[in-house]
Amino acid sequence: MSKLDLMKDPFYAQLMFIIEGAICKADVDAREKGVRLTDSNIKSALNKARHMTPERLLVALAEPPSSREEIVEELARSVAANREFFLEESEGGERTEVSRADWLKAICAVEASLKVRQRNEPGSREYLDFVRRFVEEGRL
């Protein structure tokens, strides 16, 4: 199954929606601090999230993030940590954390979506504008 095909699978679509919600929240938080995130910043955060270790997740910023780099790092931590909050129900009715492998597939699928929409211009926000509308419509 390709990364783009994962978007059609309801299980992975749910995971992607959680990740995309975190991206939208980070963008809103950044704007409130006078920081303008770009698609490139999101790509960086997703890449960091894929490589985030449990130890790095526990390292919190001393102050709320204010610079672009701090906001990107916080988004990466948020994306990586959100896996713990999505519980999957097994056939026996038990609820367990989604596997790291499934979460990584979902992150890669979001990266594929970003790649499709991202323009090769500095400061591009094509993906961010798309995902904001997508998440807002999904919440209705």
Summary of the structure (lengths in Angstrom):
residues: 140
radius of gyration: 15.0
end to end distance: 29.3
largest distance: 49.7
contacts: 392
relative contact order: 0.20
helix: 67%
strand: 4%
